[in-house]
Amino acid sequence: MSPVLDPFIRGVTVGALLVVAFAVWRSNVSRHARFGTLAGMVCIAAWTVTESDAMRRAFEIALPLDAPAMVVGGAFWLFVAAVFEDRPLSGWALAPVPVLLITGVSMGLTPKPVSDIIWVIHNAIGLMLCGLAGAIVVRGWRGDLIESRRRLRGVIFGSAVLFGVAEVSVAAANRFAPGLSGREFAVAGVYGGLALAILALVSAGFLLQGRSSLFEPARRPDARPDVRAEAAERQLLAKLEGFMADGGWRTEGLTIGAVAGVLETPEHQLRRLINRSLGHRNFADFVNGHRIAVAKRRLADPAEARTTVAAIAFELGYGSLGPFNRSFRAATAATPTEWRRQALTEASPIPEEAV
């Protein structure tokens, strides 16, 4: 790639990424979405620049950009978790970032063959995070109630995950078998840099176009039909509420496709109804809302004090205790056991001793 064209293409990539980061950061969205987007866009931009030998020589780039470039896999993972899974970014979700930074710095401070071993560990972690991000994209596609985000999953971030996997594979081949061809397909090469620029531009277009629906927090569910809704929509909403009131939410592994089949309605119409009329961003949250409401009542009932948390979880339609604990904690900021202990204490206060 020519000395002029390479910086131009990378400048376009960086510009598109930073525009997205700035627009989302300035918008009225959750702090998790803002932080995840800022981290993802800035780290990918730094990675784009530091992979260019020409730009490194021209600007004498050192540690200030190398550090965010080292953690690009972790930053991408945070972005996908915050945007596509609506996950709060705390605790273990942040753990990969310092691990990648430590291993990235260690590569430059140790001699061979130790640096090669650390390089493998560092890139294996990045590859694993790419795979986990891809799993999030695919796993939540069917139950995603936001149409713009559903399109973004398939068109953009499926490609982004594949791009990350291909980049690690090419980089490994260049490091351990430098005689092999294919360097031009890495981010540092001609085709890799161009592919990243195209991916960044298309991603920016999707993200900016659907920014409000992609990033806005879920609205408070309202069980009352919108008086302005059409008769068919009000009728469908009544059928959905009837199905859930009859205990449809208890079905283990319940999917939006199964509910659409029971209600004899197209899946895309049901998806739009739950999102626009009830304020949910994904189908799992809609179902869990019913399950958690019942779980809180049962956990607070002294008559069920001897019923185990696991038994309640299974009876509510959860296949295992882990998903129930995560859903309950996300809704109440407490574990089921903590909620039960507090609720039962408040229901049966210790009487004061007679004087």
N, C-alpha and C positions, 0 to 999 in steps of 0.2 A: 504494500500500500504506500502511496506517495507520502512524503513528509507533510504535505498540505492537507491531503484528503483524510488521513488518519486522525489528526486533531479535530478536523471539522466534524467527522462522523461521531467521534466520542463527545464532542461538545454538544451535538444535538441530543445524544443519549442523556448526558448529564442534565441538560436544560429541561428535557421532558420529565425526568425523575424529580428534579427540584421544584418544578411547577406543581406537580402533584403533591409533594410534601408540604409546600407552602399553602396551597389551597385548602388541604385537609386540616392543617394545623390552625388556620384562621377560621375554620368553620365551627359551627356549634354542634360538635359531636362528642362522644364520650372520650375521656382522657386515654382510655386503653386504645381506642381506634386511632387517636391522634399520635400517641407515642409509637404504636406499632407501625403506622404508615411512615412517620418521620424516620424511625430507625431503619426500616426496610429500604426506603428510597435513598437516604443519605449513604448507607453502606454499599448499596449497589453502584451508586455514582462514584464513590471512592474506589471501588474495585475496578470499575471501567477505566478510570484514569491511571491507576497504578499498574495495570496490566500492559500499558503502552510504554515501550522503551523510549520512544521519541518524546513523549510528554514528560516522562521522568527526567530525561536529560534536559529538556527545555526549562522546566520549572524547578528542578532540583528537589523533587518531592521526596520526603523522607517519612519519619514516623507519624506525623500528624494525619496523613491519609492512609498510611499502611495499617494503622490500628483498626479503623472501621472496615477496611477491606478484608482484614483477617477474619472478621466475625460476620461476613456477609451471609453465610448459611444460617446462622442463628437469628440474624435480623430478618431474613426472609421468612423464617419459621414464625417469628413473632407477628409479622405482618399478616400472614395467612391465618394464624390462630385468632387474631383480633378481628379481622374483617370477615372471614368466612365461618368462623365458629362462635363469634361474639364472646370470646373467652377473656376474662380478666387477666391481665398480664402481671402476674406476681408469683412468688415462690419458685416452684420447679420450672415454670415456663421460661423464666429468665436465666436459669442455670447454664444452658449451653453457651451463652455469650461470654462469660469469663473463662470458661473452659477453652473455647476456641481462641480467645485472646492469649491465654497462657501458652497453649501449644504453638500458636503462630509465632509468638516472640521467641520461644525456645528453639524453633527451627533455625533462626539466624544466629543463635548464641552457642550452638553445639556443633562439633565436627561430624563428618561422616564416619561411620554409618549411622550414628545416633540420630543425626538430623533427618536421615531418610526414614527411620522408624517413626519419629515424631511427625514427619510429613504424612505418612500413611495414616496415623491415628487422627491427625487434624482433618484430613480430607474424608476419612471414613465417618467421622462425626458429621461433617457437612453433608455427605451423601445420605446418611441416615435421616438427618433433618429434612432434606429434600424429599425423601421417601415419605416421611411423616406428613409433610405439607401436602404432598400429592394425595395421601390417604384422606386428609381432611377435605380436600377439594372434591374427591370422588364420593366419600361417605355421606357428605351432607347435601349432595346434589338433588336427590329425589325429594327430600323434605324441605328444601329451601323455598320460602314463600315469597322471596323478592326476585322478580323476573330478571331485572338487570344483573343481579348477582349470579343468578343461574347461568346466564349467557357468559358472564365473565369467567365462571368456573371452567366451562368447557373449552372456550375459544382461546383464552389468554393463559390462565395459570396451569392448564394442562401442558401447554407449550413451555411455560417457564420452568416447570419441574423437569421436563424432558431435557431442556437446555442445560439445566444444572447438572444432571446426571451425565450428559454428553461431555460437558466441560471437564468434570472430574476425570472421566475416562481418558480423554485426550491428554490432559495434564499428566496423568500417571504414565501414559505411553511415552510422552516427551521426556519425562524425568528419568525413567528406568530403561527406556529403549530409544535414545535420541536419534537413532538412524532411521526410525520409522517415519513415514510421511503422515500428515494430518495436522501439523501445527497451525496451519492457516485456518483451521476450524475452531481453534481455541479462541478465547476472548482476546488474547494478545495478537491474534492473526487477522488476516484480511476478512475472511468470511464470518468468523466468530464475532468480530467487532461490528460488522454490518448487520448480522442477525440480531445482536443485542440491541442495536439502534432501532431496528424495525419493531422488535418486541416492546421496547420502551415507549415508542410513539403510539402503537396500537393500544397498549395498556393504559397510557395516559388519557387517550381519547375515551376509553370505556369508563375509567375511574372518574374523570371530570364530568362526563355526560350524566352519569348516574350517581353523582356524589351524595345527594340528599338521601336517596333511598338506600344506598349502599351503607352509609355510615350512621344515619340517624338512629338513636336508641328506640327500642320497642315502646310503643305507646301503651298506656294503661288499658287493659282489656275492658271492653264495655259490652255487657251481655244484651243490652237493648239494641234492637235493629235501628239503623239510621233511617229516620223518617223520610229522607230524600231518596232512599234506595228504591230501585224498581221492585215491582211485585214479585218477580221471579227470584230476585236476590233475597228478599225478605222471607220468602217461602223456603228457600234453600237453607237460610240461616236457622229457621225454626226446625227444619229436619235435622240439621247438624246438632243443635242443642238438645233435641229429643234423643238422638243417638247417644250423645255423651251422658245425658241424664239417666239413661237406661243402663249405664255401666259399660258402654263401648270402650271407654278408656282403659278398662281392666285387661283388655286383650294383650297378651305378651307379644312384643314385636310388631305392634300396630303401625301400619304405614298409611300415608295419605292416599295411596292407590287403593288400599283395601276399603278405606272409608268412602272414597269416591264411588267404588263399586256398590257398596251397600246403599248409598244415597242415590245411585243411578244418575250421576252427574259427571261431566268431564273433569278430569283432574285439575286442569289449569283454572277452571272456574272456582273450584273449591279452594285452591291455593290462593287466588286473589281475594276471595271472601274472608278467609281466616286472617290474611295480612291486613286488608283495608278496613274491615268491619270490626275485627277483634284485636288488632294491633300487634299480632305476633310476627316475628321475623323468620321463625322456622317451626316446622310441624312438631318436633320433639318438645319444644317449649310449651306449645299449646296443650299437648297431651299431659306433660308433666305438671302443668298448672292445676289440672283436675286431680291428679294423683297426689300432689303435695298437699293440696287443701284437705283431702281426706286423711292423709298421713298425719297432719298436724292435729286433727281432731282425735284420731285414735291414740296418738302418743300422749295427748293431754288428758285422756280418759283414765281415771283411777281404776276402773273396772278392767282395763286392758294392761295394767302395769306389769303383769307377768308374761304378756305376749312379747316374744323377742322382736327386735327390730328387723331381723332377717325374715321372720314369718310375715310381718306386715308388708315388707318390700315385695315378697313373692305374691302375696294376695292382691297387691295393687298393680301387678302386671310387669314388674321388673324381673329380668332374667337372672340377675345376680345382685348382691348387696352393694358392689362398687358403684354402678350407675345410680342407684338410689341415693347413696351417700353424697355423691357429687351433685346430683340434682337438688337434693334437700339443702345442702350447704349453699349452693348458688342462689336459692330462693330465700333462705332465712339467715345466712351468714353464721349458721351453727350446725353442728352435726345432729343427727336424729337423737342420739343419746343425750347430748347437751340440752336440746330442746325439751325432751321428755323430763329430764331432771328439773329444769327450771319451771316448766308448766305444772308439774305435780307438786313442787314446793309452794308455788303460788296458790294452788287449789287447796292445799292442806297446810296452812301455816302452823308453826309450832305455837301452841297456846302459852301465854305468859303464866309464870308460876304465881299461885295465889299468895298474897302477902299475909 
